[in-house]
């Protein structure tokens, strides 16, 4: 019997037929791969020139914007059905949706302010390279990336038919505790990271030093997802989650000095505009994006009927 809800249904002549969500997900993956290639080309040009020129900076912006679009398209393609998942994961998905909605509202407000319809509150944060503007850009990316990671983990939860790990309070094992906490870790990471960064941009930039609360919880959630991928022997998902973990560790390291402390910037990498720091930031973005695309690709190969 043919499963009519499977992602690759059989057509009249025996050819596989993809449903709409499958096609949307594949489009998002393709856009993400092309955006990463464009970003790599810009960085190679900058490395060859041994400087970050104005034209390279301008060329980098469309690649980053295209990655944002790719993330939103992937969200549409992998979006799980909350009624078919455990309550804890349902809360994680709802939190991710709320943060994504806030991100979209921010984009709309930014477009309206550029058109002069509403006041431009971002202009009050100083020049484009000011600490506050840099924190706000990071908050904008976090408001997309962490909810997307939450939705990817939730979709895997459904597609591979893995229930939540039971928690035995009498004899808890560290890994089992981590796996049981996974959805709650994503809830905290999704709700706090972008919120803390936005507050730091508009209220007081020292609040950014509390960002590790959101990063650490999201990092622990991604580590739990990597453990699950290892247990079910899924090399693609494992590679993707490990790439995300490494990227977030890089983010923790760079966040220690990027916004005026609490740690001093290493002398070898220079100030914000140097080539080394630019390449480090782009490597952080590219590694996270590559991990997301790997996970999304493995999900695109999983049956849709369980989701």
Steps between C-alpha positions, in 0.01 A plus 500: 500500500631846409528753778326804352654729759860405421723774360570310177165370377481283191355666190302343219813380321689390810700823541528651849284805565608750766254688713508879541692502829767276350549735205509807728762335719716411200473858370610632840798262505599604145478872584706440814773312311522773234516768771783318677689470170458875441628576851802274445580675172494840672727376778745343254519832315561684824766248603672532163500879533614476865240761597130552548416743223177694465383299200558175689298632794215597269515160327486323838169661597284337226645157587405544866153625405455200268592269788225663707251433221622140473447450874140623476430275201645201687272584795198478271622173351574319828229650718373221731141444602477582873207265563714198411782562749550481878386796710854616579591515132171672424600777739841523336338533157259768626792694649692475173197622303456797734864603461484462121188717498686768697785477250265549206334796676845653546573457130169664408569791734847539351356512147243758608766712671716488186200628307450782750159376615603447863787644709840338453585387853812317378658831396515599868745214561785679324706423190474167321806355677406616850479238773124544530439455126718189495311352795169572328615322183601201710161505674330497160693192392444326835126560471506289183773245559410367847126458421597323178723258695208439737267419212759270342538306825121482543452375145760229558314403816193418292654364183721235661230394746715568806309566824635722773754326718353392833665654804577277796561733795635212711797428274537772237777462244649823357416425137144390582448819700630704207267324256202544732578872533543554125166672424523714814853608408377613159215693663742693721752557221237618253329737741808655664786542250342745254311673782817565701686627194218734396480637855876553496475696176221733614548520879860435609760310300646330810185285504656312210731336752196299612462354148685178598183399686321466166802368312583232758145366519462492121844339475399229747181438301702461179741264678202288607379491139848388392491219756165384363634510143798288610275246673283451193811482275409798282835640376347792310305630799795434732733700274248784486445521875874479568559788257238703685661418836846605377355821355330586829822435692672741261222751570559468874870564452445802273226638724749523784684787331272621218295753697752667724563219742507340740810355329752698293519429128806290409769722353545265204151562358491879530189720512152453354590598141809281458505216251561235767195596706285523188602151392436367851148645498430359156638159603263503799203584273601251231552212743163558664328527162673189368385306806141620455503401132641154580227439758232633265625271222484191721148600609400534135587130458284393794136386465249781527217272609615505861519878508 
